[in-house]
């Protein structure tokens, strides 16, 4: 599969003096496996490049259930959550300015799905803090500073917080769309339609609220998935030639033959992709990227969520 690199070109102007005057200049491209922020060409305050070097051994990420994920709201607004456990809930970060700044707050429990309407308002679905770890739903109007009392989560889609092979549907059923395999990711269109990414790379879809799941296609070693109305989307995969992940656009319900290599340090279970309209967000480890279309190009945000708050 041919990959288009996200690393931009760094200009190197070589001026050679000779009796005849100025001879010429040349541009030399940066190494393909070193990510250089686009802003580096124009400002000295650009962020340093990730520590992914050609001399370092690179281990491709492993398909495991997503534990840290991004939820897109708009081109400028997104939430990033680290699911945590029932006993030790983790954190959520929110940006309203395309990643220039982030607000950090605690989650109310083990949260595996966020439904956000703005940088302030969101609903969280997961298991409540404590030893019972039962499915609950919360709401916030202040970016997660307060979540209020847990409510009924029976009409909510989510991966099961207690069972990596199970999905809770909007019909209040618990199903196993991947059979005996883990559900790596879940993407939802409405109360009846959803898709799952299975550990063996199968992408399965339901249009009847989870009663039946048909195999749409297989994407071996895929790590994350999102779909939108009309059949567009993104599926994220590793590749031996990419020191990061490959964001493959989905067109009319099928993945394209090639995608864009997004270079960034990877962490198993911390790779996620999400969309809202024409806003596409990609999380790779601790780094965030945005795009206006599922085919990219992907641009790194100004700050990573974990660097603030």
Secondary structure, DSSP 8 states (H G I E B T S, - for coil): --EEE-----------EETTEE---------TTS---GGGGT-TT-----S--TTS-----------EEEEE-SSS-EEEEE-B-SSSB-EEEEESSTTSS-EEEE-SEEEEEEEESSSS-EEEEEEESSSS--EEEEEESSTTS---S-B--TT--EE-TT-TT-EE-TTS-EE-TTTTS-EEEEEESSSS-EEEEETTSEEEEESSTTS--EEEEE-TT--EEEE-TTS-EEEEEEETTEEEEEEEEEETTEE-S-EEEEE----TT-EEEEEETTEEEEEETTEEEEESSTT---EE-SS-GGG--
